[in-house]
Amino acid sequence: AMNPEHPVTKGTSENDDLFFQVNEASNSHYDAFPAIVVDYMNKVNAKIGTDYKPFNYYGAPDATEVIVAMGSVCECAEEVVDYLNAKGEKVGLVKVHLYRPFVPKYLTAVLPKTVKKISVLDRTKERGSIGEPLYLDVVA
């Protein structure tokens, strides 16, 4: 029977002494992952004529305001960008295709140098957090 005075761990592949060591040992795999994904994105792009990147930019080349989003909202956001740009605004959209691991250099590579404001649309609500996951990664 379970007893808080005599805790027991059963059925795990790692005990406490190895858990963090094993997790840290996998860091090199996560560090290598973005380059592998980019390589495959380039291969797919060459085969079927697409232009997928970890982050794709859509909108005015001299945008001062940009939305960062991922998923199905991007299609709607493109229409908003087109509408606002047609009215003389300078806006854009960054579509996130590789979220984790988040690689800031790929994000900054697609942002116009003229950007002054960034809005992040995140479908996740993290109650009690200072922000949602995508937002926190973008502002980091």
Buried (B, 14 or more C-beta within 10 A) or exposed (E): EEEEEEEEEEEEEEEEEEEEEEEEEEEEEEEEBBEEBBEEBEEEEEEEEEEBBBBBBBBBEEBBBBBBBBEEBBEEBBEBBBEBBEEEBBBBBBBBBBBEBBBEEBBEEBBBEBBEEBBBBBEEEEEEEEEBBBBBBBEE
